[in-house]
Amino acid sequence: MPNLDIKTNIPGVSGNELNFTLDLPDYVIANERFPQDKFENGAISLSKISAKVDRDFKFLSGPKAVSFGVNASGTAAVGVYQTPARLFADLHSAGLSEALTKLSDFKIDDGFNVIAIRWGYDLGANAEASIALGSPAKISVGGTVKKGGFYAILHKVPREKTARLAIKDALTSWRVPAQIKSFEDLNP
């Protein structure tokens, strides 16, 4: 599998630029579009592209900081979708079904792909950080405070964008809910 290296800054993340490495299937060429004939039932699924980053990174600071990165829960993955049904099925199998109930009207327009990035997060010792993810102050599972889990970013891109630009756009659009006060806080 060829690697795709992307260096970028994510708004709201402190420190220097992040270096992401993605393991692409042989048929995805970084400087070309995602090949239409390789979409299986409307997707190049989350299981096809693994991702990693060179260091942990945090959104926000203080007790509400949320860490993502090399030591967060589980592995990261990227998928490319043209149908909501396949996107939701993959996110559900990745343990993200709770958030999907709010997306019942979600559509993917003709001529567009949706890049889905699933990444593990760690709230650290302070469950107050869950507020940054738009969750209640305590996430409790069986009486124990849950400190980590998976988070997904969905980003719509025109199909004519190259794989490199589409994934980079998705990475730089990454926000946690506490950073979003209005639509202007989101990339188009």
N, C-alpha and C positions, 0 to 999 in steps of 0.2 A: 504494500500500500504506500502511495506517495504521501509525504507530509506537506501540509500547508502551514507556513509560519506567518502569523499576523502580529504586528506590533501596533498597539493602540493605547490611547488613554480613554478611560471611561469616566464621564462627568460624575463628580461626587465621590470618586475613589482617590484617596490620598496616595502620594508617592509618585514614582516615575512611571513611565509607560509599562504596560504589561505585555509579555510575550506569550501568545497562545500558539499551541501546536495542535493541529488536527490531523488525524490519520484518515485520509480519504480513500474511498474505493478507487481502483485503478481507472475506472471510466470517468471520474470527475477530475478535470484538468483545471487548475487554479485560475488560469486566465481565460477560460472559456465558460460559456453558460452551462448550467446543469443539463445533461443530455436528456431530452424529452423521452427517448425510448427506454430509459433506465428507471423511470418511475413505475413502481409496482403498486397497482391499485391507488394511484394518485400520490405516491410517497417514495422518497428515499428516506427510510425510517431512521428513528433514533438509534437503532442498533447498528447502523451502517457507518456512522462517522463518530469516532471517539475524540475527545478533546482534553487538553490539559493546559495548565498555565505554569509559568516559572516560579511564582511565589503566591502566597496567600494575599488576599486583598480584602479591604473592608469598605462597606458603605456606612456613612455616618461615623460619629465618634462617641466616646463616652459609653454610658450604660446601654444605649440603643444601637450600638455598632453590631453589624451583622457581617460575619466573615465568610468568604467564599475562597476556594482555591485548592491547593494541593492536598491539604489535610481535612477538607470538609467531607461530609458524608457521601460516600460512594463516588462513582465515576461520573464524569461529565460526558454529554453526548449532544450531537447536533443532528437535526432532521430537516428535510425539505418537503413541503406538503402542498398539494393542489386541491385536496378535498378535506373538508372539516371532519368527516366521519373517520377517515384514517388518522388524522391528527389526534382526535380525541381518543381513539382506540389506543394509540401508542402512548399518549400521556397517561391514560388510565392504567395501562400495564406498567408504567414507570412510577406508579404510586401517587399520581397527581389528580385523582378523580374528584376530590372535594371541591377544588377550584373550578372544575368544568361545569358545575351546575349553573354558574353565572354566565356562561357563554352560549346559551341556547340559540341565540340569534346570530352567532358567528358565521360569517361567509368568507369565502376566498374568491375574489373577483377573477374573471377571465383575464389572462395575460399576466397574472401575478403568482408568485410562490410565497408561502409563509415559511420563514426560517424559525424553527423551534430549537431553543437551547435549554437543556436540562442540566442543572448544576447543583451539587450538594452545598448546603449551608450549615453553619455552626453558630449558635447563639452564644456560645461561651458559657460562663457560669451564671450570667444574668438573664433570666427569662424575660426581663423588661425589653430586651432587644427584639422580641417578637412583634412589638408595636411597629417597628420599621417595616415588617413584612405585611402589615395590615391585619395582624392577628390579635386576639385578646392578649392581655398581659401575661397570662400563663397558658401554656399549651401542656395539658396534662394527659398522659397516657398511662392508664392503670395506676394512678396515684403518683406517678413520677413525672417531674417536669421534663418535657422533651427538649433536647438541646440542639437537635439537628434534623435535617430532612432534605427534601428536594424542592427546587424552585425552577420555574420555567419562564422563559422570555419568548414571546411570539412577536415576530417582526415581518411585515409585509414588504416584499421587494418586487419590482418588475422582473419578469422572466428573462429579459434580455441582459440583465446584469450578470457579470462573471461570478463564478463561485466565490472567489476571493473578496470581491466588493460586497456581495450579498451577505456573506458571513461577517465581514468587518462592520457593515452597517448595523447588523443585528447586535453585535457585541457593543458598539458604541451607543446603541439606543437603550442599553440596560439601565434600568432604574429599579429601586425598591419603592413600594407604595408610599412610604413616608416622604419621599422626595417629590411626589407629584401633588401639586396643589390645584393645577388647572391643565387644560389640554396643551397650553403653550409649553409646558414642562416636558412634553413628549416629542420625539422626532416624528416627522410626518410619515 
